[in-house]
Amino acid sequence: METFQKTTLIFTIIGAINWGLIGFFDFNLVESLFGMESMLPKIVYAIVGICGLINVGILFNHFEVKEK
């Protein structure tokens, strides 16, 4: 399970870096790597979004374990 958690965290960090680049420099790394018209950026965004939701679940699960 630890490998799964680390993998989802890596994708979430990639998404955060991309959003930081967009916010600070108006540069979208994902679209520059895969092209704007390609389906790949949408797939990457979907994977990052799913991983973010999984990390929210892991966060709350971690809080529940600490309270017991």
HUFENJO-V212566 format. One record per run of one state. SS is the DSSP state (hx for helix, st for strand, lp for the rest). FROM is the first residue (numbers start at 1). TO is the last residue. If there is no record, write none. Layout:
ss-><SS	SS>
from-><FROM	FROM>
to-><TO	TO>
This chain:
ss-><lp	hx	lp	hx	lp	hx	lp>
from-><1	2	26	29	35	40	68>
to-><1	25	28	34	39	67	68>
